[in-house]
Amino acid sequence: MLMSPTTEANKTRFIAFFGALLVLAYVFWVVDPRITSLDPEKAAVQNARHAVDDRDYRNALDGILKDIKTYPYNADLRFYAAQAYAGLGQRTYAISQYQAALQIQPLHGQSALAMGELYLESRQLAPAQEMLGRLQTMCPQAQAGNPDCDARNQLAAGIARAKAIQGGDVTR
């Protein structure tokens, strides 16, 4: 069966239009990193990261705490809750969220680094050393560009400074 020229033209226009939509969607997906995942749990983590990065800690925390009710065993959400609490100056709550993240995922690099730094600030070298041990487990060898290795190196340097100061101010 032969198609009429009008039908053929409509089919071509439809294919071109649909193709343009796909290209446009791809461009927006690549250009705007804030477009979130289609997986709701990953989207919640991405939204939490963006909210904390924007330093709108009160609103970030409200959203993150709602997401934690839905995904209570997500270590990344706990980490971002801790970051929001820390941004609001609520250190005790921040520590409890970092600890929750480490209970869920004992080798959560960001939380191990943050806890190690908090221990250094309060001059507690033994627990800081424990956090360094977790980071060393995650990255036993030097690997440039690996965030866990960078965290390990950062905490190791902080501990070395603290030991060198011995009794002085141990803050970063």
C-alpha positions, 0 to 999 in steps of 0.5 A, spaced: 500 500 500 502 506 497 502 512 502 500 519 500 505 525 500 501 528 506 501 522 510 509 521 508 510 528 510 506 528 517 510 521 518 517 525 517 515 531 521 513 526 527 519 523 527 523 529 526 519 532 532 520 526 537 527 526 535 528 533 537 525 532 543 529 527 545 535 531 543 533 537 547 531 532 553 538 529 553 541 536 553 538 539 559 540 532 562 547 533 561 547 541 562 543 541 568 546 537 573 540 538 578 536 534 574 535 528 579 535 521 578 528 517 576 530 513 582 526 516 588 531 514 593 537 517 589 533 523 587 532 524 595 540 524 596 541 528 590 536 534 592 539 533 599 546 534 596 544 540 592 540 543 598 546 543 603 550 546 597 546 552 597 547 553 604 539 553 606 540 549 612 533 550 615 529 548 608 535 542 607 534 539 613 526 539 613 526 536 606 532 531 608 528 529 615 522 527 611 526 523 606 529 519 612 522 517 614 522 514 607 529 511 607 531 510 614 537 506 612 540 511 607 547 513 609 548 519 604 541 522 607 544 521 614 550 524 612 547 530 609 542 531 615 549 531 619 551 537 614 545 541 615 545 540 622 552 542 623 551 548 618 545 550 623 550 550 629 547 544 632 553 539 633 550 534 637 545 533 632 550 533 627 554 528 630 548 523 632 547 523 624 554 522 622 554 516 627 547 513 624 551 514 617 557 510 620 552 504 623 548 504 617 555 503 612 561 503 617 565 505 611 562 511 609 567 515 607 564 522 608 562 521 615 568 518 617 572 524 615 567 529 618 567 525 625 575 524 625 575 532 624 570 533 629 574 528 634 580 532 632 577 539 634 575 536 641 582 533 641 580 526 641 586 523 637 584 515 639 577 516 636 580 520 630 585 515 629 579 510 628 576 514 623 582 514 619 583 506 620 576 506 616 578 511 611 585 506 610 580 500 609 577 504 604 583 506 600 589 502 602 594 505 597 595 512 594 589 513 588 589 520 586 582 523 585 579 518 589 575 521 594 576 516 599 583 517 599 583 524 599 579 524 605 584 519 608 590 523 606 586 529 609 585 526 616 592 523 616 595 530 615 590 533 621 592 527 626 599 528 624 599 536 625 595 534 632 600 530 634 606 535 632 602 540 636 601 536 642 597 539 647 596 546 643 590 548 639 588 542 635 583 545 630 584 545 623 
